[in-house]
């Protein structure tokens, strides 16, 4: 398989793993809360969901490397506006994701409600990743 094609596949797989993992965890919490479990949000880090969080972290770590390598192979300059905007959005989204992870870990140790701020962090990260996908799809060179 050609290197560029393999990188595209790895990048897309990492994106799909990240989004499916996040949506799966969100659906699990929503379903548990709907059934009357008020502590569902604080238990999202317990086993076996730790595996999902680790997969999401691996996907987040692999994306910058595969993205940079693809840009390098294609020959686009890193100073293009859409690449810079995607990098900034990615950095902000990853920071929001880590902040959410720390909040959920604290809530796991001291059970209680997840709160609206955690939901806001999750939605903010999701919006950032959708905006990055839009920038990559449009590629305004």
Residue pairs with C-beta under 8 A, 6 or more apart in sequence:
1 9
3 73
4 70
4 73
4 74
7 66
7 69
7 70
7 73
8 70
10 62
10 66
11 62
11 63
11 66
11 67
11 70
14 58
14 59
14 60
14 62
14 63
14 66
15 59
15 63
15 129
15 133
17 55
17 56
17 58
17 59
18 56
18 59
18 60
18 63
18 129
19 129
21 52
21 53
21 55
21 56
21 59
22 56
22 122
22 125
22 126
24 52
25 44
25 49
25 52
25 53
26 122
28 40
28 44
28 49
29 40
29 41
29 44
29 114
32 40
33 40
33 41
38 113
39 111
39 112
41 104
41 107
41 113
41 114
41 118
42 104
42 107
42 108
42 111
42 112
42 113
42 114
43 108
44 104
44 108
45 53
45 101
45 104
45 105
45 108
46 108
53 101
56 97
60 94
60 97
63 90
64 87
64 90
67 86
68 78
71 78
71 83
76 83
76 141
78 84
80 141
81 140
82 135
82 136
82 138
82 139
82 140
82 141
85 135
86 132
86 135
86 136
89 128
89 131
89 132
89 135
90 128
90 132
92 128
93 124
93 125
93 128
93 129
93 132
96 121
96 124
96 125
96 128
97 121
97 125
99 121
100 118
100 121
100 122
100 125
103 117
103 118
103 121
104 114
104 118
107 114
107 118
